[in-house]
Amino acid sequence: MLSAAAFVNRGFLRGLACGAVIGGLGGRLAMFVLRLTSDSSLHGLKTDDDFEIGKFSTDTIFLVLFTALLGGVFGILYLAIRGWLPERGRPALYGVFCGAVGGAIIVSPGGTDFTELSPLLLAIAFFVLIPAVYGVAVSAWMERSLRSGPVRVSGWRWLGFVPLLLLAFTGPFALVAVLVLVLVLLGNRSGRLLELWHSTVVTWLGRLAVTAVTVLSGVELVRDAAEIL
C-alpha cells in the first residue's frame, strides 16, 4: 500500500501540473481566441475575474498558479473517489464530473465573460471543455502512474506533505479539507479505514453522491447556458 505522503503527492502534484497547463494556459488561450472572434473594442477590457481580455501579463501568472492549486485539490479528490468509478471508464467519467462541476461554477449569466464576448456558445463550450479535459487528463495520468507500481518509501517521506502548504493560497477550506485527509491517512495504521472506504456500501453511496453532484451541476449549467443564450 502506498504511504500517505506518496498517496497525496500522486494526486496533488499531477493535478497541479494538469491544472496549470490545461486550466491556466488553456484558459488564457481560450480568452485569446474569444478576443479574436469578438468585437475589437473589447481588447483590454477586464473580465469577471479581473483579467484583461487578449493580453498576456503578470495576471496570467497568477491565473496559472491559482488553476494549478485548484487542479491539485481536484487531483487529490480523484484519488479519494477513484474506487467509486468503474475502472474502464474512469477518465471519461471524471471528465464529465469536472466538466459539469467546473462549468456550473464558471459559466454564469451577467458580467463580461458571457455577455460581451462572442460567440457566446463558443465561450460556454470553452469553459466546460477546459475542466472536462483536465478531468480526463489527470485521471488517465494517475491511472498510468498507479499501474507503474508504488512509490519507494524512505525516511524522508514526510517531505511529501510539504507541497500541500501551497494550498494555503487558495483559502482555508481547501487546506483544512486536505489536512483532514492527511490525518486520516496517517491514522490508518491497521488499514481498517481504507477497507471501510472501499467497502460495497460506501462505494455505492459514493457513486450515488458523485452522480447527484454531476447531475445537479449539469442542470445548473444548462439553466445558466439557456439564460445566457
RALIN-V379527 format. One record per pair of residues at least 24 apart in sequence whose C-alpha atoms are under 10 Angstrom apart, sorted by the first residue. I is the first residue (numbers start at 1). J is the second residue. D is the distance in whole Angstrom. If there is no record, write none. Layout:
BEGIN
i=I j=J d=D
i=I j=J d=D
END
This chain:
BEGIN
i=1 j=149 d=10
i=1 j=150 d=7
i=1 j=151 d=9
i=1 j=191 d=9
i=2 j=146 d=10
i=2 j=149 d=9
i=2 j=150 d=6
i=2 j=151 d=7
i=2 j=152 d=9
i=2 j=153 d=8
i=3 j=150 d=9
i=3 j=151 d=8
i=3 j=152 d=9
i=3 j=153 d=7
i=3 j=154 d=10
i=3 j=157 d=8
i=3 j=158 d=10
i=3 j=160 d=10
i=3 j=185 d=8
i=3 j=186 d=8
i=4 j=153 d=10
i=4 j=157 d=9
i=4 j=158 d=9
i=4 j=160 d=8
i=4 j=161 d=9
i=4 j=181 d=9
i=4 j=182 d=7
i=4 j=183 d=9
i=4 j=184 d=9
i=4 j=185 d=5
i=4 j=186 d=6
i=4 j=187 d=9
i=4 j=188 d=9
i=5 j=151 d=10
i=5 j=153 d=9
i=5 j=156 d=10
i=5 j=157 d=6
i=5 j=158 d=6
i=5 j=159 d=8
i=5 j=160 d=5
i=5 j=161 d=6
i=5 j=162 d=9
i=5 j=182 d=8
i=5 j=185 d=9
i=5 j=186 d=9
i=6 j=150 d=8
i=6 j=151 d=6
i=6 j=152 d=8
i=6 j=153 d=8
i=6 j=157 d=8
i=6 j=158 d=9
i=6 j=159 d=10
i=6 j=160 d=7
i=6 j=161 d=9
i=7 j=76 d=8
i=7 j=79 d=8
i=7 j=80 d=10
i=7 j=146 d=10
i=7 j=150 d=9
i=7 j=151 d=9
i=7 j=160 d=9
i=7 j=161 d=10
i=7 j=182 d=9
i=7 j=185 d=9
i=8 j=72 d=10
i=8 j=73 d=10
i=8 j=75 d=9
i=8 j=76 d=6
i=8 j=77 d=10
i=8 j=79 d=8
i=8 j=80 d=9
i=8 j=160 d=8
i=8 j=161 d=7
i=8 j=163 d=10
i=8 j=164 d=9
i=8 j=178 d=9
i=8 j=181 d=9
i=8 j=182 d=8
i=8 j=185 d=9
i=9 j=72 d=9
i=9 j=75 d=9
i=9 j=76 d=8
i=9 j=151 d=10
i=9 j=159 d=10
i=9 j=160 d=6
i=9 j=161 d=7
i=9 j=162 d=9
i=9 j=163 d=8
i=9 j=164 d=9
i=10 j=72 d=10
i=10 j=75 d=8
i=10 j=76 d=8
i=10 j=79 d=8
i=10 j=141 d=10
i=10 j=142 d=7
i=10 j=145 d=8
i=10 j=146 d=9
i=10 j=151 d=9
i=10 j=160 d=10
i=11 j=71 d=9
i=11 j=72 d=7
i=11 j=73 d=8
i=11 j=74 d=8
i=11 j=75 d=4
i=11 j=76 d=4
i=11 j=77 d=8
i=11 j=78 d=7
i=11 j=79 d=6
i=11 j=80 d=9
i=11 j=138 d=8
i=11 j=139 d=9
i=11 j=141 d=10
i=11 j=142 d=7
i=12 j=68 d=10
i=12 j=69 d=8
i=12 j=70 d=9
i=12 j=71 d=8
i=12 j=72 d=4
i=12 j=73 d=6
i=12 j=74 d=8
i=12 j=75 d=5
i=12 j=76 d=5
i=12 j=77 d=9
i=12 j=78 d=10
i=12 j=79 d=9
i=12 j=160 d=10
i=12 j=161 d=10
i=12 j=163 d=8
i=12 j=164 d=8
i=12 j=178 d=10
i=13 j=68 d=9
i=13 j=69 d=9
i=13 j=71 d=9
i=13 j=72 d=6
i=13 j=73 d=9
i=13 j=75 d=8
i=13 j=76 d=9
i=13 j=160 d=10
i=13 j=163 d=8
i=13 j=164 d=9
i=14 j=68 d=10
i=14 j=71 d=8
i=14 j=72 d=7
i=14 j=74 d=10
i=14 j=75 d=7
i=14 j=76 d=9
i=14 j=137 d=9
i=14 j=138 d=7
i=14 j=139 d=9
i=14 j=141 d=7
i=14 j=142 d=7
i=14 j=145 d=10
i=15 j=67 d=10
i=15 j=68 d=7
i=15 j=69 d=8
i=15 j=70 d=8
i=15 j=71 d=5
i=15 j=72 d=4
i=15 j=73 d=7
i=15 j=74 d=7
i=15 j=75 d=4
i=15 j=76 d=7
i=15 j=77 d=10
i=15 j=78 d=9
i=15 j=134 d=8
i=15 j=135 d=9
i=15 j=137 d=9
i=15 j=138 d=6
i=15 j=139 d=9
i=15 j=141 d=9
i=15 j=142 d=9
i=16 j=64 d=10
i=16 j=65 d=9
i=16 j=66 d=10
i=16 j=67 d=8
i=16 j=68 d=4
i=16 j=69 d=6
i=16 j=70 d=7
i=16 j=71 d=5
i=16 j=72 d=4
i=16 j=73 d=8
i=16 j=74 d=9
i=16 j=75 d=7
i=16 j=76 d=10
i=16 j=138 d=9
i=17 j=64 d=10
i=17 j=65 d=10
i=17 j=67 d=9
i=17 j=68 d=6
i=17 j=69 d=9
i=17 j=71 d=8
i=17 j=72 d=8
i=17 j=75 d=10
i=17 j=134 d=10
i=17 j=138 d=9
i=18 j=67 d=9
i=18 j=68 d=7
i=18 j=69 d=10
i=18 j=70 d=10
i=18 j=71 d=6
i=18 j=72 d=8
i=18 j=75 d=9
i=18 j=131 d=10
i=18 j=133 d=9
i=18 j=134 d=6
i=18 j=135 d=9
i=18 j=136 d=10
i=18 j=137 d=7
i=18 j=138 d=6
i=18 j=141 d=9
i=19 j=64 d=8
i=19 j=65 d=9
i=19 j=66 d=8
i=19 j=67 d=5
i=19 j=68 d=4
i=19 j=69 d=7
i=19 j=70 d=7
i=19 j=71 d=4
i=19 j=72 d=7
i=19 j=73 d=9
i=19 j=74 d=9
i=19 j=75 d=9
i=19 j=130 d=10
i=19 j=131 d=9
i=19 j=134 d=7
i=19 j=135 d=9
i=19 j=137 d=10
i=19 j=138 d=9
i=20 j=61 d=10
i=20 j=63 d=8
i=20 j=64 d=5
i=20 j=65 d=7
i=20 j=66 d=8
i=20 j=67 d=6
i=20 j=68 d=4
i=20 j=69 d=8
i=20 j=70 d=9
i=20 j=71 d=7
i=20 j=72 d=9
i=20 j=134 d=10
i=21 j=64 d=8
i=21 j=65 d=10
i=21 j=67 d=9
i=21 j=68 d=8
i=21 j=71 d=10
i=21 j=134 d=9
i=22 j=64 d=9
i=22 j=67 d=9
i=22 j=68 d=9
i=22 j=71 d=9
i=22 j=130 d=7
i=22 j=131 d=8
i=22 j=132 d=10
i=22 j=133 d=7
i=22 j=134 d=6
i=22 j=135 d=10
i=22 j=137 d=9
i=23 j=63 d=9
i=23 j=64 d=7
i=23 j=65 d=10
i=23 j=66 d=9
i=23 j=67 d=6
i=23 j=68 d=7
i=23 j=70 d=9
i=23 j=71 d=8
i=23 j=127 d=9
i=23 j=130 d=6
i=23 j=131 d=7
i=23 j=133 d=9
i=23 j=134 d=7
i=24 j=60 d=8
i=24 j=61 d=8
i=24 j=62 d=9
i=24 j=63 d=6
i=24 j=64 d=4
i=24 j=65 d=7
i=24 j=66 d=8
i=24 j=67 d=5
i=24 j=68 d=7
i=24 j=71 d=10
i=24 j=130 d=10
i=25 j=60 d=8
i=25 j=61 d=9
i=25 j=63 d=8
i=25 j=64 d=6
i=25 j=67 d=9
i=26 j=64 d=9
i=26 j=126 d=9
i=26 j=127 d=10
i=26 j=130 d=7
i=26 j=131 d=10
i=26 j=134 d=10
i=27 j=60 d=10
i=27 j=63 d=9
i=27 j=64 d=9
i=27 j=67 d=9
i=27 j=126 d=8
i=27 j=127 d=8
i=27 j=130 d=7
i=27 j=131 d=10
i=28 j=52 d=10
i=28 j=53 d=9
i=28 j=54 d=8
i=28 j=55 d=9
i=28 j=56 d=8
i=28 j=60 d=7
i=28 j=63 d=8
i=28 j=64 d=9
i=29 j=54 d=9
i=29 j=56 d=9
i=29 j=126 d=10
i=30 j=54 d=10
i=30 j=122 d=9
i=30 j=123 d=8
i=30 j=126 d=6
i=30 j=127 d=8
i=30 j=130 d=9
i=31 j=55 d=9
i=31 j=113 d=9
i=31 j=117 d=9
i=31 j=123 d=8
i=31 j=126 d=9
i=31 j=127 d=10
i=32 j=56 d=9
i=33 j=122 d=10
i=33 j=123 d=9
i=33 j=126 d=10
i=34 j=113 d=10
i=34 j=117 d=7
i=34 j=118 d=7
i=34 j=119 d=8
i=34 j=120 d=9
i=34 j=122 d=8
i=34 j=123 d=7
i=34 j=126 d=9
i=35 j=117 d=7
i=35 j=118 d=8
i=36 j=117 d=10
i=36 j=118 d=9
i=37 j=117 d=8
i=37 j=118 d=6
i=37 j=119 d=7
i=37 j=122 d=9
i=38 j=116 d=8
i=38 j=117 d=6
i=38 j=118 d=5
i=38 j=119 d=7
i=38 j=120 d=10
i=39 j=116 d=8
i=39 j=117 d=8
i=39 j=118 d=8
i=42 j=112 d=10
i=42 j=116 d=8
i=42 j=117 d=8
i=45 j=112 d=9
i=45 j=116 d=10
i=46 j=112 d=8
i=46 j=113 d=9
i=47 j=111 d=8
i=47 j=112 d=6
i=47 j=113 d=6
i=47 j=114 d=10
i=47 j=116 d=10
i=47 j=117 d=10
i=48 j=106 d=10
i=48 j=108 d=10
i=48 j=110 d=9
i=48 j=111 d=6
i=48 j=112 d=6
i=48 j=113 d=6
i=48 j=114 d=9
i=49 j=111 d=10
i=49 j=112 d=9
i=49 j=113 d=9
i=53 j=112 d=10
i=53 j=113 d=9
i=53 j=117 d=10
i=65 j=166 d=10
i=65 j=169 d=9
i=65 j=170 d=10
i=66 j=167 d=9
i=66 j=169 d=8
i=66 j=170 d=7
i=67 j=170 d=10
i=68 j=167 d=10
i=69 j=164 d=9
i=69 j=166 d=7
i=69 j=167 d=6
i=69 j=168 d=9
i=69 j=169 d=8
i=69 j=170 d=7
i=69 j=174 d=10
i=70 j=167 d=8
i=70 j=170 d=7
i=70 j=174 d=9
i=71 j=131 d=9
i=71 j=134 d=8
i=71 j=135 d=9
i=71 j=138 d=9
i=72 j=138 d=10
i=72 j=163 d=10
i=72 j=164 d=9
i=72 j=166 d=10
i=72 j=167 d=8
i=73 j=164 d=9
i=73 j=167 d=8
i=73 j=170 d=10
i=73 j=174 d=7
i=73 j=175 d=9
i=73 j=177 d=9
i=73 j=178 d=8
i=74 j=98 d=9
i=74 j=134 d=10
i=74 j=135 d=8
i=74 j=138 d=9
i=75 j=134 d=10
i=75 j=135 d=9
i=75 j=138 d=7
i=75 j=139 d=8
i=75 j=142 d=9
i=76 j=178 d=8
i=76 j=181 d=9
i=77 j=178 d=9
i=77 j=181 d=10
i=78 j=135 d=9
i=78 j=138 d=8
i=78 j=139 d=7
i=78 j=142 d=9
i=79 j=139 d=9
i=79 j=142 d=8
i=79 j=143 d=9
i=80 j=181 d=9
i=80 j=197 d=9
i=81 j=197 d=9
i=81 j=198 d=9
i=81 j=203 d=9
i=81 j=206 d=7
i=81 j=207 d=9
i=81 j=210 d=9
i=82 j=139 d=9
i=82 j=142 d=10
i=82 j=143 d=9
i=82 j=198 d=10
i=82 j=203 d=10
i=82 j=206 d=10
i=82 j=207 d=10
i=83 j=197 d=9
i=83 j=198 d=7
i=83 j=199 d=10
i=83 j=203 d=7
i=83 j=206 d=9
i=83 j=207 d=9
i=84 j=197 d=10
i=84 j=198 d=8
i=84 j=199 d=10
i=84 j=200 d=9
i=84 j=202 d=9
i=84 j=203 d=5
i=84 j=204 d=7
i=84 j=205 d=9
i=84 j=206 d=6
i=84 j=207 d=6
i=84 j=208 d=9
i=84 j=209 d=10
i=84 j=210 d=9
i=85 j=203 d=9
i=85 j=204 d=10
i=85 j=206 d=9
i=85 j=207 d=7
i=85 j=210 d=9
i=86 j=207 d=10
i=87 j=143 d=9
i=89 j=136 d=10
i=89 j=139 d=10
i=89 j=140 d=10
i=90 j=135 d=9
i=90 j=136 d=8
i=90 j=139 d=7
i=90 j=140 d=8
i=90 j=143 d=9
i=91 j=132 d=10
i=91 j=133 d=9
i=91 j=134 d=10
i=91 j=135 d=7
i=91 j=136 d=4
i=91 j=137 d=7
i=91 j=138 d=8
i=91 j=139 d=5
i=91 j=140 d=6
i=91 j=141 d=9
i=91 j=142 d=9
i=91 j=143 d=9
i=92 j=132 d=9
i=92 j=133 d=9
i=92 j=135 d=8
i=92 j=136 d=6
i=92 j=137 d=9
i=92 j=139 d=8
i=92 j=140 d=9
i=93 j=132 d=9
i=93 j=135 d=8
i=93 j=136 d=8
i=93 j=139 d=9
i=93 j=210 d=10
i=93 j=211 d=10
i=93 j=214 d=10
i=94 j=131 d=10
i=94 j=132 d=8
i=94 j=133 d=9
i=94 j=134 d=9
i=94 j=135 d=5
i=94 j=136 d=6
i=94 j=137 d=9
i=94 j=138 d=9
i=94 j=139 d=7
i=94 j=140 d=10
i=94 j=210 d=10
i=94 j=214 d=10
i=95 j=129 d=9
i=95 j=130 d=10
i=95 j=131 d=7
i=95 j=132 d=4
i=95 j=133 d=6
i=95 j=134 d=7
i=95 j=135 d=4
i=95 j=136 d=5
i=95 j=137 d=8
i=95 j=138 d=9
i=95 j=139 d=8
i=96 j=128 d=9
i=96 j=129 d=9
i=96 j=131 d=9
i=96 j=132 d=6
i=96 j=133 d=9
i=96 j=135 d=8
i=96 j=136 d=8
i=96 j=214 d=8
i=96 j=218 d=9
i=97 j=131 d=9
i=97 j=132 d=7
i=97 j=135 d=8
i=97 j=136 d=10
i=97 j=210 d=8
i=97 j=211 d=8
i=97 j=213 d=8
i=97 j=214 d=5
i=97 j=215 d=9
i=97 j=217 d=9
i=97 j=218 d=9
i=98 j=128 d=9
i=98 j=129 d=9
i=98 j=130 d=9
i=98 j=131 d=5
i=98 j=132 d=5
i=98 j=133 d=8
i=98 j=134 d=8
i=98 j=135 d=6
i=98 j=136 d=9
i=98 j=214 d=8
i=98 j=217 d=10
i=99 j=127 d=8
i=99 j=128 d=5
i=99 j=129 d=6
i=99 j=130 d=7
i=99 j=131 d=5
i=99 j=132 d=4
i=99 j=133 d=8
i=99 j=134 d=8
i=99 j=135 d=7
i=99 j=136 d=10
i=99 j=214 d=9
i=99 j=217 d=9
i=99 j=218 d=9
i=99 j=221 d=10
i=100 j=128 d=7
i=100 j=129 d=9
i=100 j=131 d=8
i=100 j=132 d=8
i=100 j=213 d=9
i=100 j=214 d=6
i=100 j=215 d=8
i=100 j=216 d=9
i=100 j=217 d=5
i=100 j=218 d=5
i=100 j=219 d=9
i=100 j=220 d=9
i=100 j=221 d=7
i=100 j=222 d=9
i=101 j=128 d=9
i=101 j=131 d=8
i=101 j=132 d=9
i=101 j=213 d=8
i=101 j=214 d=7
i=101 j=215 d=9
i=101 j=216 d=9
i=101 j=217 d=5
i=101 j=218 d=7
i=101 j=220 d=9
i=101 j=221 d=8
i=102 j=127 d=8
i=102 j=128 d=7
i=102 j=129 d=9
i=102 j=130 d=8
i=102 j=131 d=6
i=102 j=132 d=8
i=102 j=135 d=10
i=102 j=217 d=8
i=102 j=218 d=10
i=102 j=221 d=9
i=103 j=127 d=6
i=103 j=128 d=4
i=103 j=129 d=8
i=103 j=130 d=9
i=103 j=131 d=7
i=103 j=132 d=9
i=103 j=217 d=8
i=103 j=218 d=8
i=103 j=220 d=9
i=103 j=221 d=6
i=103 j=222 d=9
i=103 j=224 d=10
i=103 j=225 d=10
i=104 j=128 d=8
i=104 j=214 d=10
i=104 j=216 d=9
i=104 j=217 d=6
i=104 j=218 d=7
i=104 j=219 d=9
i=104 j=220 d=6
i=104 j=221 d=5
i=104 j=222 d=8
i=104 j=223 d=9
i=104 j=224 d=8
i=104 j=225 d=9
i=105 j=217 d=8
i=105 j=220 d=9
i=105 j=221 d=8
i=106 j=131 d=10
i=106 j=221 d=9
i=107 j=220 d=9
i=107 j=221 d=7
i=107 j=222 d=10
i=107 j=224 d=7
i=107 j=225 d=7
i=107 j=228 d=9
i=108 j=220 d=10
i=108 j=221 d=8
i=108 j=223 d=10
i=108 j=224 d=6
i=108 j=225 d=8
i=108 j=227 d=9
i=108 j=228 d=8
i=109 j=223 d=10
i=109 j=224 d=6
i=109 j=225 d=8
i=109 j=226 d=9
i=109 j=227 d=7
i=109 j=228 d=5
i=109 j=229 d=9
i=110 j=224 d=10
i=110 j=227 d=9
i=110 j=228 d=8
i=114 j=225 d=9
i=114 j=228 d=7
i=114 j=229 d=9
i=115 j=228 d=7
i=115 j=229 d=9
i=119 j=229 d=10
i=120 j=225 d=9
i=120 j=228 d=8
i=120 j=229 d=7
i=121 j=225 d=8
i=121 j=228 d=9
i=121 j=229 d=7
i=124 j=221 d=9
i=124 j=224 d=10
i=124 j=225 d=7
i=124 j=228 d=9
i=124 j=229 d=10
i=125 j=225 d=10
i=128 j=221 d=9
END
